[in-house]
Amino acid sequence: SDLHGPAVHAAFEEAFVSEWGHQTQEYAEWLEKKIVAHARFDPELVVVVWDGDEVAGLSLNYDKRMGDWGWIANLAVRPAWRRRAQLLLARL
């Protein structure tokens, strides 16, 4: 939602900031590229894992144009929550 969009974006950027080739994007640019540009974007396919009021991780998922299956576009876990997969999965 618009309410959580900036927090999800911040978590995404923090998770990928050290990745080779990652280019930091402002929220509006990220929103356009990851959400708006996908004509069939379905927010029900986005998984956000919260730890209290903080985003611990997220998965941006999209449906495929052909077929009844989807794909995971980005799987992001903020550094402070890495190696705690069981904790994150339990919150889904």
Secondary structure, DSSP 8 states (H G I E B T S, - for coil): -TTTHHHHHHHHHHHHTTSTT-----HHHHHIIIIIT-TT--GGG-EEEEETTEEEEEEEEEE-SSSS-EEEEEEEE-GGGTT-HHHHHHT-
